[in-house]
Each structure stands twice: as C-alpha cells, then as structure tokens.
Amino acid sequence: MALLDPIRARALTKGLFGNSRVWLVIGMVAWGIRAISWARRPIETTIFREVIEPGQTVTISATGPPPTRRDHRKGLKTERSLARRETREKLSTARMRHRHRVL
C-alpha cells in the first residue's frame, strides 16, 4: 500500500484543503482501500506463554495452510495417473513374460 501514500497525501492537500472535487473523490477511494486492508488484517493472538529458565530450549514449528480444494483435487488426479501408469507397467511386463516364455 506504499504506492497509495503519495496519492492519499495529495488528495488530502488538494482535495480537502484545495477544494478540488476530483482529488477529494480519489482521496476517498484511496483512504477506503486503506480502511478495507486495515479491517482485513489478521488478528494476532498469543498461543503459549511461559518463563524460560536457563538451560531450557524452545522449539518453534509451523505448518503451512491447509490444502485448498484445488490442491486436493490435483493430488487425487496425480494419484490416479500414477496408479494407472503402474497398472499399465504391470500388464506390459506380464505380456512380455508371456511372450518370451521358455518352454
């Protein structure tokens, strides 16, 4: 949102104090975008708090976000194609063994 900072400043000076209706509207849009981004920011919460004594260690780990539906479907599609490929390879090797069977 750093790109909107000079626009908001100019809109404040020219639109609000300079009586320019165009800059006033541009400023309202720019400030509205900032208000929406402020309202959508994640709320940080403290999960765990404890005093650490000398000699103790802390391990912090985080997992990624859960997979989206798209990622889930993509994974299922990959699994199906791998299963089909394995089946084809098994059939191919079975046919080759049958053809080249030594009597």
N, CA, C and O atoms as a DFTB+ gen file, in Angstrom:
412 C
 N C O
     1  1       0.813      -1.197       0.000
     2  2       0.000       0.000       0.000
     3  2       0.857       1.262       0.000
     4  3       0.339       2.372       0.126
     5  1       2.159       1.088      -0.141
     6  2       3.041       2.242      -0.160
     7  2       2.805       3.105      -1.399
     8  3       3.105       4.299      -1.393
     9  1       2.274       2.509      -2.448
    10  2       2.008       3.273      -3.664
    11  2       0.883       4.289      -3.462
    12  3       0.834       5.315      -4.140
    13  1       0.002       4.000      -2.543
    14  2      -1.124       4.899      -2.313
    15  2      -0.793       6.032      -1.346
    16  3      -1.579       6.970      -1.217
    17  1       0.351       5.969      -0.662
    18  2       0.708       7.015       0.307
    19  2       0.791       8.408      -0.330
    20  3       0.171       9.338       0.184
    21  1       1.531       8.583      -1.423
    22  2       1.569       9.937      -2.016
    23  2       0.214      10.377      -2.569
    24  3      -0.110      11.565      -2.553
    25  1      -0.567       9.427      -3.052
    26  2      -1.894       9.776      -3.570
    27  2      -2.785      10.255      -2.433
    28  3      -3.518      11.233      -2.583
    29  1      -2.722       9.565      -1.295
    30  2      -3.528      10.000      -0.151
    31  2      -3.092      11.379       0.336
    32  3      -3.929      12.209       0.689
    33  1      -1.772      11.624       0.355
    34  2      -1.281      12.936       0.801
    35  2      -1.730      14.038      -0.150
    36  3      -2.189      15.090       0.295
    37  1      -1.605      13.811      -1.443
    38  2      -2.014      14.812      -2.425
    39  2      -3.523      15.028      -2.378
    40  3      -4.000      16.153      -2.525
    41  1      -4.268      13.950      -2.173
    42  2      -5.721      14.074      -2.084
    43  2      -6.119      14.881      -0.866
    44  3      -7.097      15.628      -0.904
    45  1      -5.363      14.735       0.219
    46  2      -5.661      15.495       1.426
    47  2      -5.422      16.987       1.194
    48  3      -6.243      17.825       1.568
    49  1      -4.268      17.311       0.562
    50  2      -3.948      18.739       0.365
    51  2      -4.795      19.372      -0.742
    52  3      -5.343      20.459      -0.561
    53  1      -4.901      18.698      -1.878
    54  2      -5.632      19.299      -2.994
    55  2      -7.139      19.094      -2.888
    56  3      -7.913      19.964      -3.286
    57  1      -7.552      17.971      -2.362
    58  2      -8.978      17.680      -2.332
    59  2      -9.683      18.293      -1.153
    60  3     -10.720      18.938      -1.309
    61  1      -9.123      18.097       0.043
    62  2      -9.792      18.587       1.236
    63  2      -9.512      20.066       1.470
    64  3     -10.417      20.848       1.760
    65  1      -8.223      20.436       1.338
    66  2      -7.867      21.836       1.620
    67  2      -7.869      22.705       0.373
    68  3      -7.983      23.927       0.476
    69  1      -7.744      22.092      -0.817
    70  2      -7.687      22.867      -2.056
    71  2      -8.999      22.949      -2.792
    72  3      -9.072      23.593      -3.838
    73  1     -10.015      22.333      -2.295
    74  2     -11.355      22.368      -2.884
    75  2     -11.407      21.784      -4.289
    76  3     -12.123      22.298      -5.149
    77  1     -10.654      20.714      -4.527
    78  2     -10.726      20.022      -5.809
    79  2     -11.584      18.774      -5.613
    80  3     -11.232      17.872      -4.853
    81  1     -12.702      18.744      -6.306
    82  2     -13.640      17.641      -6.132
    83  2     -13.059      16.326      -6.654
    84  3     -13.303      15.272      -6.069
    85  1     -12.294      16.376      -7.747
    86  2     -11.693      15.175      -8.317
    87  2     -10.726      14.545      -7.315
    88  3     -10.767      13.337      -7.080
    89  1      -9.852      15.373      -6.725
    90  2      -8.886      14.840      -5.757
    91  2      -9.584      14.389      -4.473
    92  3      -9.096      13.490      -3.789
    93  1     -10.690      14.987      -4.151
    94  2     -11.454      14.552      -2.991
    95  2     -12.003      13.132      -3.203
    96  3     -11.958      12.300      -2.297
    97  1     -12.518      12.870      -4.400
    98  2     -13.032      11.534      -4.718
    99  2     -11.887      10.518      -4.755
   100  3     -12.020       9.416      -4.222
   101  1     -10.757      10.886      -5.389
   102  2      -9.593       9.994      -5.432
   103  2      -9.123       9.690      -4.013
   104  3      -8.783       8.550      -3.699
   105  1      -9.106      10.704      -3.161
   106  2      -8.690      10.503      -1.776
   107  2      -9.634       9.596      -1.020
   108  3      -9.200       8.766      -0.222
   109  1     -10.927       9.748      -1.267
   110  2     -11.890       8.877      -0.591
   111  2     -11.686       7.423      -0.999
   112  3     -11.771       6.519      -0.167
   113  1     -11.418       7.205      -2.281
   114  2     -11.162       5.837      -2.754
   115  2      -9.883       5.295      -2.132
   116  3      -9.860       4.157      -1.665
   117  1      -8.806       6.102      -2.120
   118  2      -7.528       5.656      -1.563
   119  2      -7.647       5.374      -0.066
   120  3      -7.125       4.370       0.419
   121  1      -8.322       6.244       0.660
   122  2      -8.497       6.019       2.098
   123  2      -9.432       4.835       2.352
   124  3      -9.265       4.117       3.337
   125  1     -10.418       4.624       1.467
   126  2     -11.296       3.467       1.595
   127  2     -10.539       2.156       1.409
   128  3     -10.776       1.188       2.132
   129  1      -9.619       2.128       0.430
   130  2      -8.783       0.936       0.225
   131  2      -7.942       0.672       1.461
   132  3      -7.788      -0.475       1.880
   133  1      -7.398       1.731       2.045
   134  2      -6.592       1.550       3.255
   135  2      -7.451       1.040       4.409
   136  3      -7.005       0.186       5.176
   137  1      -8.657       1.541       4.541
   138  2      -9.539       1.096       5.623
   139  2      -9.917      -0.377       5.455
   140  3      -9.974      -1.123       6.433
   141  1     -10.172      -0.791       4.218
   142  2     -10.515      -2.193       3.970
   143  2      -9.339      -3.097       4.285
   144  3      -9.510      -4.141       4.914
   145  1      -8.130      -2.704       3.850
   146  2      -6.961      -3.539       4.143
   147  2      -6.682      -3.579       5.642
   148  3      -6.233      -4.604       6.155
   149  1      -6.936      -2.498       6.344
   150  2      -6.759      -2.478       7.798
   151  2      -7.765      -3.403       8.473
   152  3      -7.426      -4.103       9.427
   153  1      -8.990      -3.407       7.983
   154  2     -10.029      -4.235       8.589
   155  2      -9.805      -5.721       8.306
   156  3     -10.224      -6.564       9.100
   157  1      -9.156      -6.056       7.197
   158  2      -8.938      -7.453       6.833
   159  2      -7.654      -8.034       7.397
   160  3      -7.363      -9.207       7.164
   161  1      -6.878      -7.249       8.131
   162  2      -5.603      -7.768       8.639
   163  2      -5.864      -8.869       9.659
   164  3      -6.867      -8.837      10.373
   165  1      -4.950      -9.854       9.727
   166  2      -5.163     -10.959      10.659
   167  2      -5.008     -10.499      12.105
   168  3      -4.204      -9.618      12.408
   169  1      -5.776     -11.099      12.973
   170  2      -5.708     -10.779      14.391
   171  2      -4.705     -11.728      15.036
   172  3      -4.879     -12.946      14.996
   173  1      -3.664     -11.170      15.626
   174  2      -2.635     -11.987      16.242
   175  2      -3.030     -12.298      17.677
   176  3      -3.455     -11.415      18.421
   177  1      -2.887     -13.551      18.053
   178  2      -3.206     -13.974      19.404
   179  2      -2.019     -14.709      19.988
   180  3      -1.256     -15.347      19.262
   181  1      -1.864     -14.621      21.291
   182  2      -0.808     -15.341      21.981
   183  2      -1.305     -16.750      22.248
   184  3      -2.351     -16.944      22.868
   185  1      -0.545     -17.733      21.775
   186  2      -0.951     -19.123      21.927
   187  2      -0.373     -19.723      23.198
   188  3      -1.052     -20.471      23.902
   189  1       0.868     -19.399      23.488
   190  2       1.541     -20.032      24.617
   191  2       2.517     -19.038      25.221
   192  3       3.243     -18.355      24.498
   193  1       2.534     -18.956      26.535
   194  2       3.464     -18.062      27.215
   195  2       3.955     -18.748      28.479
   196  3       3.166     -19.217      29.299
   197  1       5.270     -18.796      28.619
   198  2       5.865     -19.421      29.793
   199  2       7.261     -18.850      29.989
   200  3       7.943     -18.515      29.021
   201  1       7.679     -18.743      31.231
   202  2       9.018     -18.252      31.542
   203  2      10.016     -19.363      31.240
   204  3       9.802     -20.515      31.617
   205  1      11.102     -19.019      30.561
   206  2      12.120     -19.999      30.210
   207  2      13.289     -19.850      31.170
   208  3      13.849     -18.766      31.335
   209  1      13.636     -20.942      31.785
   210  2      14.761     -20.965      32.716
   211  2      16.055     -21.196      31.949
   212  3      16.021     -21.719      30.835
   213  1      17.187     -20.820      32.517
   214  2      18.467     -21.092      31.848
   215  2      18.650     -22.588      31.630
   216  3      18.400     -23.388      32.532
   217  1      19.084     -22.960      30.442
   218  2      19.293     -24.361      30.105
   219  2      18.129     -24.977      29.362
   220  3      18.283     -26.033      28.750
   221  1      16.976     -24.349      29.400
   222  2      15.827     -24.865      28.667
   223  2      15.913     -24.422      27.214
   224  3      16.509     -23.392      26.898
   225  1      15.315     -25.206      26.346
   226  2      15.295     -24.864      24.929
   227  2      13.853     -24.704      24.462
   228  3      12.917     -25.243      25.052
   229  1      13.713     -23.959      23.402
   230  2      12.397     -23.720      22.814
   231  2      12.448     -24.154      21.360
   232  3      13.360     -23.779      20.623
   233  1      11.481     -24.934      20.957
   234  2      11.368     -25.349      19.562
   235  2      10.073     -24.760      19.014
   236  3       8.989     -24.991      19.549
   237  1      10.209     -24.005      17.951
   238  2       9.048     -23.386      17.313
   239  2       8.910     -23.995      15.925
   240  3       9.853     -23.983      15.134
   241  1       7.746     -24.517      15.642
   242  2       7.495     -25.068      14.314
   243  2       6.128     -24.604      13.851
   244  3       5.229     -24.341      14.650
   245  1       6.001     -24.514      12.570
   246  2       4.730     -24.077      11.997
   247  2       4.441     -24.917      10.769
   248  3       5.352     -25.278      10.023
   249  1       3.192     -25.221      10.565
   250  2       2.782     -25.923       9.362
   251  2       2.163     -24.915       8.415
   252  3       1.731     -23.837       8.823
   253  1       2.130     -25.272       7.181
   254  2       1.540     -24.389       6.191
   255  2       0.032     -24.392       6.291
   256  3      -0.545     -25.112       7.105
   257  1      -0.594     -23.600       5.476
   258  2      -2.059     -23.575       5.488
   259  2      -2.605     -24.902       4.974
   260  3      -1.918     -25.609       4.237
   261  1      -3.816     -25.243       5.349
   262  2      -4.397     -26.495       4.858
   263  2      -4.556     -26.435       3.341
   264  3      -4.722     -25.352       2.779
   265  1      -4.506     -27.587       2.675
   266  2      -4.612     -27.570       1.212
   267  2      -5.983     -27.073       0.759
   268  3      -7.006     -27.336       1.391
   269  1      -5.968     -26.365      -0.332
   270  2      -7.215     -25.872      -0.907
   271  2      -7.903     -27.012      -1.657
   272  3      -7.312     -28.073      -1.861
   273  1      -9.121     -26.793      -2.056
   274  2      -9.840     -27.815      -2.830
   275  2      -9.096     -28.109      -4.127
   276  3      -9.023     -29.252      -4.576
   277  1      -8.557     -27.070      -4.705
   278  2      -7.826     -27.231      -5.965
   279  2      -6.606     -28.126      -5.760
   280  3      -6.355     -29.028      -6.559
   281  1      -5.845     -27.876      -4.687
   282  2      -4.678     -28.707      -4.391
   283  2      -5.089     -30.149      -4.109
   284  3      -4.414     -31.087      -4.534
   285  1      -6.195     -30.320      -3.394
   286  2      -6.676     -31.660      -3.074
   287  2      -7.039     -32.423      -4.350
   288  3      -6.649     -33.577      -4.525
   289  1      -7.784     -31.767      -5.231
   290  2      -8.164     -32.414      -6.495
   291  2      -6.939     -32.721      -7.346
   292  3      -6.877     -33.761      -8.001
   293  1      -5.972     -31.819      -7.336
   294  2      -4.751     -32.024      -8.101
   295  2      -3.993     -33.241      -7.575
   296  3      -3.459     -34.030      -8.355
   297  1      -3.946     -33.391      -6.250
   298  2      -3.290     -34.548      -5.654
   299  2      -3.994     -35.848      -6.009
   300  3      -3.346     -36.850      -6.312
   301  1      -5.326     -35.831      -5.969
   302  2      -6.087     -37.027      -6.339
   303  2      -5.855     -37.397      -7.795
   304  3      -5.731     -38.574      -8.132
   305  1      -5.798     -36.393      -8.652
   306  2      -5.562     -36.646     -10.074
   307  2      -4.182     -37.259     -10.290
   308  3      -4.024     -38.175     -11.097
   309  1      -3.195     -36.759      -9.576
   310  2      -1.842     -37.305      -9.682
   311  2      -1.800     -38.749      -9.204
   312  3      -1.162     -39.596      -9.829
   313  1      -2.483     -39.031      -8.091
   314  2      -2.522     -40.404      -7.585
   315  2      -3.179     -41.349      -8.587
   316  3      -2.697     -42.462      -8.799
   317  1      -4.273     -40.913      -9.204
   318  2      -4.944     -41.756     -10.197
   319  2      -4.043     -42.025     -11.395
   320  3      -3.974     -43.152     -11.886
   321  1      -3.356     -40.991     -11.865
   322  2      -2.497     -41.192     -13.033
   323  2      -1.323     -42.107     -12.693
   324  3      -0.925     -42.922     -13.524
   325  1      -0.763     -41.990     -11.491
   326  2       0.315     -42.892     -11.092
   327  2      -0.185     -44.328     -10.976
   328  3       0.509     -45.262     -11.377
   329  1      -1.387     -44.506     -10.429
   330  2      -1.953     -45.852     -10.312
   331  2      -2.183     -46.455     -11.693
   332  3      -1.908     -47.635     -11.909
   333  1      -2.688     -45.648     -12.634
   334  2      -2.888     -46.138     -13.998
   335  2      -1.571     -46.516     -14.649
   336  3      -1.476     -47.534     -15.334
   337  1      -0.553     -45.691     -14.433
   338  2       0.756     -45.970     -15.008
   339  2       1.332     -47.274     -14.444
   340  3       1.893     -48.077     -15.190
   341  1       1.197     -47.483     -13.148
   342  2       1.690     -48.719     -12.540
   343  2       0.940     -49.931     -13.081
   344  3       1.545     -50.971     -13.345
   345  1      -0.368     -49.800     -13.247
   346  2      -1.164     -50.899     -13.787
   347  2      -0.721     -51.227     -15.210
   348  3      -0.573     -52.399     -15.557
   349  1      -0.510     -50.212     -16.029
   350  2      -0.050     -50.432     -17.402
   351  2       1.307     -51.112     -17.433
   352  3       1.548     -51.998     -18.253
   353  1       2.208     -50.689     -16.521
   354  2       3.532     -51.303     -16.482
   355  2       3.447     -52.768     -16.066
   356  3       4.150     -53.614     -16.619
   357  1       2.587     -53.070     -15.090
   358  2       2.425     -54.467     -14.662
   359  2       1.880     -55.319     -15.803
   360  3       2.358     -56.430     -16.033
   361  1       0.882     -54.805     -16.518
   362  2       0.326     -55.546     -17.644
   363  2       1.366     -55.729     -18.745
   364  3       1.451     -56.793     -19.358
   365  1       2.136     -54.708     -18.985
   366  2       3.161     -54.784     -20.019
   367  2       4.203     -55.841     -19.677
   368  3       4.574     -56.643     -20.533
   369  1       4.677     -55.850     -18.441
   370  2       5.674     -56.850     -18.048
   371  2       5.073     -58.247     -18.057
   372  3       5.759     -59.207     -18.409
   373  1       3.805     -58.383     -17.678
   374  2       3.154     -59.693     -17.719
   375  2       3.038     -60.184     -19.157
   376  3       3.262     -61.366     -19.418
   377  1       2.696     -59.310     -20.089
   378  2       2.600     -59.693     -21.505
   379  2       3.962     -60.087     -22.049
   380  3       4.091     -61.066     -22.785
   381  1       4.976     -59.315     -21.682
   382  2       6.322     -59.623     -22.158
   383  2       6.782     -60.978     -21.627
   384  3       7.391     -61.755     -22.363
   385  1       6.501     -61.263     -20.376
   386  2       6.875     -62.559     -19.815
   387  2       6.136     -63.693     -20.529
   388  3       6.699     -64.757     -20.786
   389  1       4.876     -63.445     -20.840
   390  2       4.075     -64.475     -21.504
   391  2       4.604     -64.732     -22.921
   392  3       4.656     -65.883     -23.356
   393  1       4.994     -63.685     -23.638
   394  2       5.504     -63.818     -25.000
   395  2       6.851     -64.525     -25.037
   396  3       7.112     -65.328     -25.932
   397  1       7.689     -64.230     -24.084
   398  2       9.052     -64.735     -24.092
   399  2       9.233     -65.921     -23.154
   400  3      10.327     -66.172     -22.650
   401  1       8.166     -66.629     -22.934
   402  2       8.227     -67.761     -22.040
   403  2       9.029     -68.882     -22.721
   404  3       8.819     -69.218     -23.886
   405  1       9.934     -69.428     -21.950
   406  2      10.764     -70.510     -22.482
   407  2      10.093     -71.832     -22.138
   408  3       9.706     -72.063     -20.992
   409  1       9.963     -72.675     -23.113
   410  2       9.321     -73.966     -22.900
   411  2      10.297     -74.993     -22.413
   412  3       9.921     -76.142     -22.182
